[in-house]
Amino acid sequence: MTEMRRVIEDKLKAALAPLELIITDDSASHAGHAGSRPGGQSHFTVEIVSEAFAGQSRIARHRLVNHALAEELAGPVHALVIRAKAPGE
């Protein structure tokens, strides 16, 4: 597991207590593109299921994830795909 992937996992677990969490480092697919860095760890996909998303709109769910990862999104993480669901969705 890459260092940034571990940071993302730890922060999302602390902030949203996910029932399911899959984090994929997509950086290799973006080599040479904007925001790409040597060594990767710049483009990620997060698939997360949390009770915190129940009754929330898609935008509100994304805001919760973005808030939890604000420091990373301001620096080393260039792109984040978010698939956020409530249990049972």
PDB file of N, CA, C and O in Angstrom:
ATOM      1  N   MET A   1       0.855  -1.179   0.000  1.00  0.00           N
ATOM      2  CA  MET A   1       0.000   0.000   0.000  1.00  0.00           C
ATOM      3  C   MET A   1       0.898   1.237   0.000  1.00  0.00           C
ATOM      4  O   MET A   1       1.846   1.329   0.779  1.00  0.00           O
ATOM      5  N   THR A   2       0.583   2.187  -0.888  1.00  0.00           N
ATOM      6  CA  THR A   2       1.391   3.396  -0.957  1.00  0.00           C
ATOM      7  C   THR A   2       1.134   4.279   0.266  1.00  0.00           C
ATOM      8  O   THR A   2       0.106   4.169   0.934  1.00  0.00           O
ATOM      9  N   GLU A   3       2.085   5.143   0.530  1.00  0.00           N
ATOM     10  CA  GLU A   3       1.957   6.031   1.684  1.00  0.00           C
ATOM     11  C   GLU A   3       0.704   6.897   1.599  1.00  0.00           C
ATOM     12  O   GLU A   3      -0.032   7.008   2.580  1.00  0.00           O
ATOM     13  N   MET A   4       0.448   7.515   0.440  1.00  0.00           N
ATOM     14  CA  MET A   4      -0.720   8.382   0.301  1.00  0.00           C
ATOM     15  C   MET A   4      -2.008   7.579   0.404  1.00  0.00           C
ATOM     16  O   MET A   4      -2.991   8.061   0.967  1.00  0.00           O
ATOM     17  N   ARG A   5      -2.018   6.391  -0.116  1.00  0.00           N
ATOM     18  CA  ARG A   5      -3.213   5.539   0.003  1.00  0.00           C
ATOM     19  C   ARG A   5      -3.508   5.248   1.472  1.00  0.00           C
ATOM     20  O   ARG A   5      -4.667   5.245   1.888  1.00  0.00           O
ATOM     21  N   ARG A   6      -2.476   5.007   2.241  1.00  0.00           N
ATOM     22  CA  ARG A   6      -2.647   4.748   3.679  1.00  0.00           C
ATOM     23  C   ARG A   6      -3.190   5.992   4.390  1.00  0.00           C
ATOM     24  O   ARG A   6      -4.060   5.882   5.254  1.00  0.00           O
ATOM     25  N   VAL A   7      -2.680   7.169   4.030  1.00  0.00           N
ATOM     26  CA  VAL A   7      -3.157   8.421   4.622  1.00  0.00           C
ATOM     27  C   VAL A   7      -4.632   8.623   4.310  1.00  0.00           C
ATOM     28  O   VAL A   7      -5.416   8.964   5.195  1.00  0.00           O
ATOM     29  N   ILE A   8      -5.009   8.414   3.055  1.00  0.00           N
ATOM     30  CA  ILE A   8      -6.408   8.553   2.647  1.00  0.00           C
ATOM     31  C   ILE A   8      -7.283   7.586   3.431  1.00  0.00           C
ATOM     32  O   ILE A   8      -8.337   7.967   3.942  1.00  0.00           O
ATOM     33  N   GLU A   9      -6.852   6.351   3.524  1.00  0.00           N
ATOM     34  CA  GLU A   9      -7.617   5.339   4.265  1.00  0.00           C
ATOM     35  C   GLU A   9      -7.795   5.741   5.726  1.00  0.00           C
ATOM     36  O   GLU A   9      -8.906   5.701   6.254  1.00  0.00           O
ATOM     37  N   ASP A  10      -6.712   6.124   6.369  1.00  0.00           N
ATOM     38  CA  ASP A  10      -6.776   6.500   7.791  1.00  0.00           C
ATOM     39  C   ASP A  10      -7.713   7.680   8.031  1.00  0.00           C
ATOM     40  O   ASP A  10      -8.500   7.675   8.978  1.00  0.00           O
ATOM     41  N   LYS A  11      -7.625   8.683   7.174  1.00  0.00           N
ATOM     42  CA  LYS A  11      -8.456   9.874   7.365  1.00  0.00           C
ATOM     43  C   LYS A  11      -9.931   9.584   7.112  1.00  0.00           C
ATOM     44  O   LYS A  11     -10.790  10.071   7.846  1.00  0.00           O
ATOM     45  N   LEU A  12     -10.233   8.797   6.084  1.00  0.00           N
ATOM     46  CA  LEU A  12     -11.632   8.474   5.809  1.00  0.00           C
ATOM     47  C   LEU A  12     -12.218   7.574   6.889  1.00  0.00           C
ATOM     48  O   LEU A  12     -13.385   7.723   7.254  1.00  0.00           O
ATOM     49  N   LYS A  13     -11.426   6.649   7.400  1.00  0.00           N
ATOM     50  CA  LYS A  13     -11.915   5.798   8.491  1.00  0.00           C
ATOM     51  C   LYS A  13     -12.219   6.629   9.728  1.00  0.00           C
ATOM     52  O   LYS A  13     -13.235   6.414  10.388  1.00  0.00           O
ATOM     53  N   ALA A  14     -11.351   7.570  10.043  1.00  0.00           N
ATOM     54  CA  ALA A  14     -11.552   8.412  11.222  1.00  0.00           C
ATOM     55  C   ALA A  14     -12.750   9.343  11.068  1.00  0.00           C
ATOM     56  O   ALA A  14     -13.494   9.557  12.024  1.00  0.00           O
ATOM     57  N   ALA A  15     -12.942   9.896   9.873  1.00  0.00           N
ATOM     58  CA  ALA A  15     -13.989  10.890   9.661  1.00  0.00           C
ATOM     59  C   ALA A  15     -15.362  10.297   9.387  1.00  0.00           C
ATOM     60  O   ALA A  15     -16.374  10.862   9.800  1.00  0.00           O
ATOM     61  N   LEU A  16     -15.406   9.149   8.685  1.00  0.00           N
ATOM     62  CA  LEU A  16     -16.689   8.640   8.191  1.00  0.00           C
ATOM     63  C   LEU A  16     -17.032   7.218   8.614  1.00  0.00           C
ATOM     64  O   LEU A  16     -18.099   6.720   8.254  1.00  0.00           O
ATOM     65  N   ALA A  17     -16.174   6.560   9.354  1.00  0.00           N
ATOM     66  CA  ALA A  17     -16.426   5.196   9.835  1.00  0.00           C
ATOM     67  C   ALA A  17     -17.060   4.316   8.754  1.00  0.00           C
ATOM     68  O   ALA A  17     -18.159   3.797   8.948  1.00  0.00           O
ATOM     69  N   PRO A  18     -16.382   4.148   7.628  1.00  0.00           N
ATOM     70  CA  PRO A  18     -16.993   3.407   6.518  1.00  0.00           C
ATOM     71  C   PRO A  18     -17.220   1.929   6.822  1.00  0.00           C
ATOM     72  O   PRO A  18     -16.445   1.293   7.536  1.00  0.00           O
ATOM     73  N   LEU A  19     -18.299   1.408   6.262  1.00  0.00           N
ATOM     74  CA  LEU A  19     -18.581  -0.018   6.335  1.00  0.00           C
ATOM     75  C   LEU A  19     -17.784  -0.744   5.255  1.00  0.00           C
ATOM     76  O   LEU A  19     -17.393  -1.900   5.422  1.00  0.00           O
ATOM     77  N   GLU A  20     -17.553  -0.047   4.147  1.00  0.00           N
ATOM     78  CA  GLU A  20     -16.734  -0.557   3.049  1.00  0.00           C
ATOM     79  C   GLU A  20     -15.862   0.589   2.556  1.00  0.00           C
ATOM     80  O   GLU A  20     -16.306   1.736   2.501  1.00  0.00           O
ATOM     81  N   LEU A  21     -14.620   0.275   2.198  1.00  0.00           N
ATOM     82  CA  LEU A  21     -13.712   1.295   1.684  1.00  0.00           C
ATOM     83  C   LEU A  21     -12.706   0.642   0.754  1.00  0.00           C
ATOM     84  O   LEU A  21     -11.947  -0.240   1.157  1.00  0.00           O
ATOM     85  N   ILE A  22     -12.711   1.084  -0.492  1.00  0.00           N
ATOM     86  CA  ILE A  22     -11.748   0.621  -1.488  1.00  0.00           C
ATOM     87  C   ILE A  22     -11.069   1.855  -2.060  1.00  0.00           C
ATOM     88  O   ILE A  22     -11.731   2.770  -2.550  1.00  0.00           O
ATOM     89  N   ILE A  23      -9.754   1.873  -1.996  1.00  0.00           N
ATOM     90  CA  ILE A  23      -8.978   2.992  -2.514  1.00  0.00           C
ATOM     91  C   ILE A  23      -8.050   2.450  -3.584  1.00  0.00           C
ATOM     92  O   ILE A  23      -7.277   1.524  -3.339  1.00  0.00           O
ATOM     93  N   THR A  24      -8.133   3.035  -4.774  1.00  0.00           N
ATOM     94  CA  THR A  24      -7.323   2.598  -5.896  1.00  0.00           C
ATOM     95  C   THR A  24      -6.411   3.743  -6.328  1.00  0.00           C
ATOM     96  O   THR A  24      -6.875   4.862  -6.549  1.00  0.00           O
ATOM     97  N   ASP A  25      -5.121   3.463  -6.446  1.00  0.00           N
ATOM     98  CA  ASP A  25      -4.163   4.446  -6.952  1.00  0.00           C
ATOM     99  C   ASP A  25      -4.164   4.346  -8.475  1.00  0.00           C
ATOM    100  O   ASP A  25      -3.668   3.374  -9.044  1.00  0.00           O
ATOM    101  N   ASP A  26      -4.724   5.358  -9.123  1.00  0.00           N
ATOM    102  CA  ASP A  26      -4.841   5.390 -10.582  1.00  0.00           C
ATOM    103  C   ASP A  26      -3.706   6.170 -11.237  1.00  0.00           C
ATOM    104  O   ASP A  26      -3.756   6.432 -12.439  1.00  0.00           O
ATOM    105  N   SER A  27      -2.701   6.539 -10.483  1.00  0.00           N
ATOM    106  CA  SER A  27      -1.643   7.427 -10.959  1.00  0.00           C
ATOM    107  C   SER A  27      -0.948   6.919 -12.212  1.00  0.00           C
ATOM    108  O   SER A  27      -0.628   7.712 -13.098  1.00  0.00           O
ATOM    109  N   ALA A  28      -0.711   5.628 -12.307  1.00  0.00           N
ATOM    110  CA  ALA A  28       0.001   5.079 -13.468  1.00  0.00           C
ATOM    111  C   ALA A  28      -0.752   5.353 -14.767  1.00  0.00           C
ATOM    112  O   ALA A  28      -0.135   5.502 -15.822  1.00  0.00           O
ATOM    113  N   SER A  29      -2.073   5.420 -14.697  1.00  0.00           N
ATOM    114  CA  SER A  29      -2.885   5.685 -15.878  1.00  0.00           C
ATOM    115  C   SER A  29      -2.805   7.144 -16.323  1.00  0.00           C
ATOM    116  O   SER A  29      -3.246   7.487 -17.420  1.00  0.00           O
ATOM    117  N   HIS A  30      -2.246   7.995 -15.476  1.00  0.00           N
ATOM    118  CA  HIS A  30      -2.186   9.426 -15.757  1.00  0.00           C
ATOM    119  C   HIS A  30      -0.758   9.939 -15.924  1.00  0.00           C
ATOM    120  O   HIS A  30      -0.529  11.149 -15.937  1.00  0.00           O
ATOM    121  N   ALA A  31       0.188   9.037 -16.050  1.00  0.00           N
ATOM    122  CA  ALA A  31       1.589   9.439 -16.221  1.00  0.00           C
ATOM    123  C   ALA A  31       1.715  10.366 -17.418  1.00  0.00           C
ATOM    124  O   ALA A  31       1.207  10.072 -18.500  1.00  0.00           O
ATOM    125  N   GLY A  32       2.390  11.480 -17.219  1.00  0.00           N
ATOM    126  CA  GLY A  32       2.584  12.447 -18.284  1.00  0.00           C
ATOM    127  C   GLY A  32       1.469  13.466 -18.417  1.00  0.00           C
ATOM    128  O   GLY A  32       1.598  14.413 -19.192  1.00  0.00           O
ATOM    129  N   HIS A  33       0.382  13.300 -17.687  1.00  0.00           N
ATOM    130  CA  HIS A  33      -0.744  14.235 -17.734  1.00  0.00           C
ATOM    131  C   HIS A  33      -0.594  15.288 -16.644  1.00  0.00           C
ATOM    132  O   HIS A  33       0.291  15.194 -15.794  1.00  0.00           O
ATOM    133  N   ALA A  34      -1.455  16.276 -16.676  1.00  0.00           N
ATOM    134  CA  ALA A  34      -1.447  17.337 -15.664  1.00  0.00           C
ATOM    135  C   ALA A  34      -1.580  16.748 -14.267  1.00  0.00           C
ATOM    136  O   ALA A  34      -2.385  15.845 -14.038  1.00  0.00           O
ATOM    137  N   GLY A  35      -0.798  17.259 -13.350  1.00  0.00           N
ATOM    138  CA  GLY A  35      -0.867  16.820 -11.964  1.00  0.00           C
ATOM    139  C   GLY A  35      -0.116  15.541 -11.674  1.00  0.00           C
ATOM    140  O   GLY A  35       0.008  15.145 -10.515  1.00  0.00           O
ATOM    141  N   SER A  36       0.382  14.894 -12.698  1.00  0.00           N
ATOM    142  CA  SER A  36       1.147  13.665 -12.518  1.00  0.00           C
ATOM    143  C   SER A  36       2.484  14.000 -11.883  1.00  0.00           C
ATOM    144  O   SER A  36       3.075  15.039 -12.177  1.00  0.00           O
ATOM    145  N   ARG A  37       2.961  13.121 -11.009  1.00  0.00           N
ATOM    146  CA  ARG A  37       4.248  13.331 -10.341  1.00  0.00           C
ATOM    147  C   ARG A  37       5.097  12.093 -10.502  1.00  0.00           C
ATOM    148  O   ARG A  37       4.575  10.984 -10.619  1.00  0.00           O
ATOM    149  N   PRO A  38       6.404  12.276 -10.509  1.00  0.00           N
ATOM    150  CA  PRO A  38       7.274  11.091 -10.490  1.00  0.00           C
ATOM    151  C   PRO A  38       6.959  10.272  -9.234  1.00  0.00           C
ATOM    152  O   PRO A  38       6.856  10.825  -8.139  1.00  0.00           O
ATOM    153  N   GLY A  39       6.810   8.996  -9.390  1.00  0.00           N
ATOM    154  CA  GLY A  39       6.473   8.155  -8.247  1.00  0.00           C
ATOM    155  C   GLY A  39       4.985   8.004  -8.020  1.00  0.00           C
ATOM    156  O   GLY A  39       4.565   7.231  -7.159  1.00  0.00           O
ATOM    157  N   GLY A  40       4.174   8.735  -8.784  1.00  0.00           N
ATOM    158  CA  GLY A  40       2.718   8.582  -8.683  1.00  0.00           C
ATOM    159  C   GLY A  40       2.119   9.164  -7.424  1.00  0.00           C
ATOM    160  O   GLY A  40       2.539  10.222  -6.956  1.00  0.00           O
ATOM    161  N   GLN A  41       1.140   8.473  -6.879  1.00  0.00           N
ATOM    162  CA  GLN A  41       0.417   8.869  -5.684  1.00  0.00           C
ATOM    163  C   GLN A  41      -0.274  10.221  -5.839  1.00  0.00           C
ATOM    164  O   GLN A  41      -0.308  11.022  -4.905  1.00  0.00           O
ATOM    165  N   SER A  42      -0.828  10.467  -7.040  1.00  0.00           N
ATOM    166  CA  SER A  42      -1.464  11.753  -7.309  1.00  0.00           C
ATOM    167  C   SER A  42      -2.920  11.634  -7.774  1.00  0.00           C
ATOM    168  O   SER A  42      -3.674  12.603  -7.688  1.00  0.00           O
ATOM    169  N   HIS A  43      -3.317  10.470  -8.260  1.00  0.00           N
ATOM    170  CA  HIS A  43      -4.666  10.242  -8.784  1.00  0.00           C
ATOM    171  C   HIS A  43      -5.263   9.000  -8.105  1.00  0.00           C
ATOM    172  O   HIS A  43      -4.670   7.922  -8.137  1.00  0.00           O
ATOM    173  N   PHE A  44      -6.432   9.163  -7.496  1.00  0.00           N
ATOM    174  CA  PHE A  44      -7.041   8.063  -6.748  1.00  0.00           C
ATOM    175  C   PHE A  44      -8.535   7.952  -7.027  1.00  0.00           C
ATOM    176  O   PHE A  44      -9.189   8.924  -7.405  1.00  0.00           O
ATOM    177  N   THR A  45      -9.057   6.743  -6.831  1.00  0.00           N
ATOM    178  CA  THR A  45     -10.493   6.483  -6.810  1.00  0.00           C
ATOM    179  C   THR A  45     -10.830   5.965  -5.425  1.00  0.00           C
ATOM    180  O   THR A  45     -10.148   5.089  -4.893  1.00  0.00           O
ATOM    181  N   VAL A  46     -11.898   6.518  -4.840  1.00  0.00           N
ATOM    182  CA  VAL A  46     -12.367   6.090  -3.524  1.00  0.00           C
ATOM    183  C   VAL A  46     -13.790   5.574  -3.678  1.00  0.00           C
ATOM    184  O   VAL A  46     -14.676   6.289  -4.148  1.00  0.00           O
ATOM    185  N   GLU A  47     -13.997   4.336  -3.281  1.00  0.00           N
ATOM    186  CA  GLU A  47     -15.338   3.751  -3.212  1.00  0.00           C
ATOM    187  C   GLU A  47     -15.627   3.541  -1.737  1.00  0.00           C
ATOM    188  O   GLU A  47     -14.934   2.783  -1.059  1.00  0.00           O
ATOM    189  N   ILE A  48     -16.657   4.217  -1.246  1.00  0.00           N
ATOM    190  CA  ILE A  48     -16.904   4.221   0.190  1.00  0.00           C
ATOM    191  C   ILE A  48     -18.398   4.075   0.485  1.00  0.00           C
ATOM    192  O   ILE A  48     -19.239   4.694  -0.166  1.00  0.00           O
ATOM    193  N   VAL A  49     -18.703   3.252   1.472  1.00  0.00           N
ATOM    194  CA  VAL A  49     -20.068   3.079   1.965  1.00  0.00           C
ATOM    195  C   VAL A  49     -20.052   3.469   3.435  1.00  0.00           C
ATOM    196  O   VAL A  49     -19.282   2.922   4.224  1.00  0.00           O
ATOM    197  N   SER A  50     -20.910   4.421   3.796  1.00  0.00           N
ATOM    198  CA  SER A  50     -20.930   4.907   5.178  1.00  0.00           C
ATOM    199  C   SER A  50     -22.338   5.333   5.571  1.00  0.00           C
ATOM    200  O   SER A  50     -23.099   5.842   4.747  1.00  0.00           O
ATOM    201  N   GLU A  51     -22.673   5.120   6.831  1.00  0.00           N
ATOM    202  CA  GLU A  51     -23.945   5.600   7.387  1.00  0.00           C
ATOM    203  C   GLU A  51     -24.016   7.121   7.306  1.00  0.00           C
ATOM    204  O   GLU A  51     -25.108   7.687   7.247  1.00  0.00           O
ATOM    205  N   ALA A  52     -22.867   7.785   7.302  1.00  0.00           N
ATOM    206  CA  ALA A  52     -22.826   9.250   7.236  1.00  0.00           C
ATOM    207  C   ALA A  52     -23.456   9.789   5.961  1.00  0.00           C
ATOM    208  O   ALA A  52     -23.827  10.961   5.907  1.00  0.00           O
ATOM    209  N   PHE A  53     -23.584   8.961   4.940  1.00  0.00           N
ATOM    210  CA  PHE A  53     -24.136   9.390   3.665  1.00  0.00           C
ATOM    211  C   PHE A  53     -25.648   9.208   3.566  1.00  0.00           C
ATOM    212  O   PHE A  53     -26.258   9.669   2.601  1.00  0.00           O
ATOM    213  N   ALA A  54     -26.259   8.552   4.536  1.00  0.00           N
ATOM    214  CA  ALA A  54     -27.701   8.314   4.510  1.00  0.00           C
ATOM    215  C   ALA A  54     -28.444   9.649   4.470  1.00  0.00           C
ATOM    216  O   ALA A  54     -28.209  10.529   5.298  1.00  0.00           O
ATOM    217  N   GLY A  55     -29.337   9.785   3.503  1.00  0.00           N
ATOM    218  CA  GLY A  55     -30.138  10.994   3.373  1.00  0.00           C
ATOM    219  C   GLY A  55     -29.397  12.180   2.781  1.00  0.00           C
ATOM    220  O   GLY A  55     -29.962  13.269   2.674  1.00  0.00           O
ATOM    221  N   GLN A  56     -28.134  11.988   2.392  1.00  0.00           N
ATOM    222  CA  GLN A  56     -27.329  13.069   1.832  1.00  0.00           C
ATOM    223  C   GLN A  56     -27.362  13.031   0.308  1.00  0.00           C
ATOM    224  O   GLN A  56     -27.432  11.959  -0.293  1.00  0.00           O
ATOM    225  N   SER A  57     -27.313  14.194  -0.303  1.00  0.00           N
ATOM    226  CA  SER A  57     -27.224  14.269  -1.760  1.00  0.00           C
ATOM    227  C   SER A  57     -25.820  13.850  -2.198  1.00  0.00           C
ATOM    228  O   SER A  57     -24.904  13.743  -1.382  1.00  0.00           O
ATOM    229  N   ARG A  58     -25.675  13.621  -3.478  1.00  0.00           N
ATOM    230  CA  ARG A  58     -24.361  13.252  -4.019  1.00  0.00           C
ATOM    231  C   ARG A  58     -23.335  14.349  -3.726  1.00  0.00           C
ATOM    232  O   ARG A  58     -22.198  14.059  -3.355  1.00  0.00           O
ATOM    233  N   ILE A  59     -23.735  15.582  -3.891  1.00  0.00           N
ATOM    234  CA  ILE A  59     -22.820  16.696  -3.632  1.00  0.00           C
ATOM    235  C   ILE A  59     -22.430  16.746  -2.160  1.00  0.00           C
ATOM    236  O   ILE A  59     -21.260  16.958  -1.843  1.00  0.00           O
ATOM    237  N   ALA A  60     -23.376  16.558  -1.264  1.00  0.00           N
ATOM    238  CA  ALA A  60     -23.080  16.578   0.167  1.00  0.00           C
ATOM    239  C   ALA A  60     -22.126  15.440   0.543  1.00  0.00           C
ATOM    240  O   ALA A  60     -21.240  15.619   1.378  1.00  0.00           O
ATOM    241  N   ARG A  61     -22.309  14.290  -0.068  1.00  0.00           N
ATOM    242  CA  ARG A  61     -21.418  13.152   0.189  1.00  0.00           C
ATOM    243  C   ARG A  61     -19.996  13.484  -0.256  1.00  0.00           C
ATOM    244  O   ARG A  61     -19.034  13.213   0.463  1.00  0.00           O
ATOM    245  N   HIS A  62     -19.872  14.069  -1.439  1.00  0.00           N
ATOM    246  CA  HIS A  62     -18.553  14.438  -1.955  1.00  0.00           C
ATOM    247  C   HIS A  62     -17.906  15.492  -1.064  1.00  0.00           C
ATOM    248  O   HIS A  62     -16.697  15.456  -0.832  1.00  0.00           O
ATOM    249  N   ARG A  63     -18.695  16.417  -0.572  1.00  0.00           N
ATOM    250  CA  ARG A  63     -18.157  17.439   0.328  1.00  0.00           C
ATOM    251  C   ARG A  63     -17.613  16.823   1.613  1.00  0.00           C
ATOM    252  O   ARG A  63     -16.585  17.267   2.126  1.00  0.00           O
ATOM    253  N   LEU A  64     -18.285  15.819   2.129  1.00  0.00           N
ATOM    254  CA  LEU A  64     -17.805  15.148   3.342  1.00  0.00           C
ATOM    255  C   LEU A  64     -16.448  14.492   3.094  1.00  0.00           C
ATOM    256  O   LEU A  64     -15.540  14.599   3.919  1.00  0.00           O
ATOM    257  N   VAL A  65     -16.318  13.819   1.964  1.00  0.00           N
ATOM    258  CA  VAL A  65     -15.045  13.171   1.624  1.00  0.00           C
ATOM    259  C   VAL A  65     -13.976  14.232   1.379  1.00  0.00           C
ATOM    260  O   VAL A  65     -12.858  14.117   1.883  1.00  0.00           O
ATOM    261  N   ASN A  66     -14.314  15.262   0.608  1.00  0.00           N
ATOM    262  CA  ASN A  66     -13.348  16.322   0.321  1.00  0.00           C
ATOM    263  C   ASN A  66     -12.891  17.026   1.590  1.00  0.00           C
ATOM    264  O   ASN A  66     -11.717  17.373   1.718  1.00  0.00           O
ATOM    265  N   HIS A  67     -13.801  17.239   2.522  1.00  0.00           N
ATOM    266  CA  HIS A  67     -13.439  17.873   3.792  1.00  0.00           C
ATOM    267  C   HIS A  67     -12.452  17.002   4.574  1.00  0.00           C
ATOM    268  O   HIS A  67     -11.477  17.506   5.131  1.00  0.00           O
ATOM    269  N   ALA A  68     -12.709  15.712   4.609  1.00  0.00           N
ATOM    270  CA  ALA A  68     -11.816  14.794   5.333  1.00  0.00           C
ATOM    271  C   ALA A  68     -10.419  14.764   4.721  1.00  0.00           C
ATOM    272  O   ALA A  68      -9.434  14.526   5.421  1.00  0.00           O
ATOM    273  N   LEU A  69     -10.334  15.007   3.412  1.00  0.00           N
ATOM    274  CA  LEU A  69      -9.057  14.930   2.694  1.00  0.00           C
ATOM    275  C   LEU A  69      -8.575  16.298   2.208  1.00  0.00           C
ATOM    276  O   LEU A  69      -7.799  16.375   1.256  1.00  0.00           O
ATOM    277  N   ALA A  70      -9.023  17.367   2.848  1.00  0.00           N
ATOM    278  CA  ALA A  70      -8.710  18.726   2.389  1.00  0.00           C
ATOM    279  C   ALA A  70      -7.206  18.968   2.265  1.00  0.00           C
ATOM    280  O   ALA A  70      -6.758  19.556   1.281  1.00  0.00           O
ATOM    281  N   GLU A  71      -6.440  18.533   3.226  1.00  0.00           N
ATOM    282  CA  GLU A  71      -4.982  18.754   3.201  1.00  0.00           C
ATOM    283  C   GLU A  71      -4.341  18.056   1.999  1.00  0.00           C
ATOM    284  O   GLU A  71      -3.484  18.631   1.328  1.00  0.00           O
ATOM    285  N   GLU A  72      -4.755  16.831   1.735  1.00  0.00           N
ATOM    286  CA  GLU A  72      -4.197  16.065   0.621  1.00  0.00           C
ATOM    287  C   GLU A  72      -4.621  16.651  -0.727  1.00  0.00           C
ATOM    288  O   GLU A  72      -3.826  16.690  -1.666  1.00  0.00           O
ATOM    289  N   LEU A  73      -5.869  17.103  -0.821  1.00  0.00           N
ATOM    290  CA  LEU A  73      -6.374  17.668  -2.068  1.00  0.00           C
ATOM    291  C   LEU A  73      -5.752  19.034  -2.364  1.00  0.00           C
ATOM    292  O   LEU A  73      -5.748  19.479  -3.512  1.00  0.00           O
ATOM    293  N   ALA A  74      -5.233  19.692  -1.342  1.00  0.00           N
ATOM    294  CA  ALA A  74      -4.564  20.981  -1.530  1.00  0.00           C
ATOM    295  C   ALA A  74      -3.125  20.804  -1.980  1.00  0.00           C
ATOM    296  O   ALA A  74      -2.472  21.774  -2.364  1.00  0.00           O
ATOM    297  N   GLY A  75      -2.626  19.581  -1.937  1.00  0.00           N
ATOM    298  CA  GLY A  75      -1.227  19.374  -2.268  1.00  0.00           C
ATOM    299  C   GLY A  75      -0.972  18.167  -3.127  1.00  0.00           C
ATOM    300  O   GLY A  75      -1.094  18.242  -4.350  1.00  0.00           O
ATOM    301  N   PRO A  76      -0.624  17.060  -2.524  1.00  0.00           N
ATOM    302  CA  PRO A  76      -0.128  15.930  -3.306  1.00  0.00           C
ATOM    303  C   PRO A  76      -1.166  15.204  -4.165  1.00  0.00           C
ATOM    304  O   PRO A  76      -0.797  14.607  -5.177  1.00  0.00           O
ATOM    305  N   VAL A  77      -2.438  15.234  -3.799  1.00  0.00           N
ATOM    306  CA  VAL A  77      -3.452  14.535  -4.591  1.00  0.00           C
ATOM    307  C   VAL A  77      -4.023  15.502  -5.617  1.00  0.00           C
ATOM    308  O   VAL A  77      -4.618  16.522  -5.268  1.00  0.00           O
ATOM    309  N   HIS A  78      -3.833  15.166  -6.881  1.00  0.00           N
ATOM    310  CA  HIS A  78      -4.297  16.026  -7.972  1.00  0.00           C
ATOM    311  C   HIS A  78      -5.747  15.724  -8.351  1.00  0.00           C
ATOM    312  O   HIS A  78      -6.511  16.636  -8.669  1.00  0.00           O
ATOM    313  N   ALA A  79      -6.123  14.454  -8.317  1.00  0.00           N
ATOM    314  CA  ALA A  79      -7.467  14.065  -8.748  1.00  0.00           C
ATOM    315  C   ALA A  79      -8.012  12.948  -7.875  1.00  0.00           C
ATOM    316  O   ALA A  79      -7.296  12.023  -7.491  1.00  0.00           O
ATOM    317  N   LEU A  80      -9.310  13.059  -7.569  1.00  0.00           N
ATOM    318  CA  LEU A  80      -9.962  12.064  -6.729  1.00  0.00           C
ATOM    319  C   LEU A  80     -11.344  11.763  -7.301  1.00  0.00           C
ATOM    320  O   LEU A  80     -12.199  12.645  -7.388  1.00  0.00           O
ATOM    321  N   VAL A  81     -11.549  10.509  -7.689  1.00  0.00           N
ATOM    322  CA  VAL A  81     -12.866  10.045  -8.119  1.00  0.00           C
ATOM    323  C   VAL A  81     -13.546   9.501  -6.873  1.00  0.00           C
ATOM    324  O   VAL A  81     -12.972   8.683  -6.154  1.00  0.00           O
ATOM    325  N   ILE A  82     -14.772   9.954  -6.615  1.00  0.00           N
ATOM    326  CA  ILE A  82     -15.489   9.547  -5.400  1.00  0.00           C
ATOM    327  C   ILE A  82     -16.756   8.811  -5.782  1.00  0.00           C
ATOM    328  O   ILE A  82     -17.578   9.311  -6.550  1.00  0.00           O
ATOM    329  N   ARG A  83     -16.901   7.621  -5.236  1.00  0.00           N
ATOM    330  CA  ARG A  83     -18.142   6.841  -5.364  1.00  0.00           C
ATOM    331  C   ARG A  83     -18.628   6.594  -3.947  1.00  0.00           C
ATOM    332  O   ARG A  83     -18.200   5.645  -3.290  1.00  0.00           O
ATOM    333  N   ALA A  84     -19.513   7.440  -3.485  1.00  0.00           N
ATOM    334  CA  ALA A  84     -19.966   7.400  -2.089  1.00  0.00           C
ATOM    335  C   ALA A  84     -21.415   6.933  -2.022  1.00  0.00           C
ATOM    336  O   ALA A  84     -22.289   7.465  -2.707  1.00  0.00           O
ATOM    337  N   LYS A  85     -21.650   5.929  -1.183  1.00  0.00           N
ATOM    338  CA  LYS A  85     -22.994   5.361  -1.043  1.00  0.00           C
ATOM    339  C   LYS A  85     -23.330   5.173   0.420  1.00  0.00           C
ATOM    340  O   LYS A  85     -22.452   5.022   1.270  1.00  0.00           O
ATOM    341  N   ALA A  86     -24.627   5.187   0.692  1.00  0.00           N
ATOM    342  CA  ALA A  86     -25.133   4.816   2.001  1.00  0.00           C
ATOM    343  C   ALA A  86     -25.357   3.301   1.992  1.00  0.00           C
ATOM    344  O   ALA A  86     -25.482   2.711   0.919  1.00  0.00           O
ATOM    345  N   PRO A  87     -25.410   2.669   3.150  1.00  0.00           N
ATOM    346  CA  PRO A  87     -25.668   1.227   3.183  1.00  0.00           C
ATOM    347  C   PRO A  87     -26.970   0.888   2.461  1.00  0.00           C
ATOM    348  O   PRO A  87     -27.970   1.593   2.588  1.00  0.00           O
ATOM    349  N   GLY A  88     -26.936  -0.198   1.706  1.00  0.00           N
ATOM    350  CA  GLY A  88     -28.115  -0.647   0.991  1.00  0.00           C
ATOM    351  C   GLY A  88     -28.287  -0.049  -0.395  1.00  0.00           C
ATOM    352  O   GLY A  88     -29.203  -0.429  -1.124  1.00  0.00           O
ATOM    353  N   GLU A  89     -27.431   0.865  -0.761  1.00  0.00           N
ATOM    354  CA  GLU A  89     -27.520   1.459  -2.104  1.00  0.00           C
ATOM    355  C   GLU A  89     -26.694   0.683  -3.089  1.00  0.00           C
ATOM    356  O   GLU A  89     -26.648   1.035  -4.268  1.00  0.00           O
TER     357      GLU A  89
END
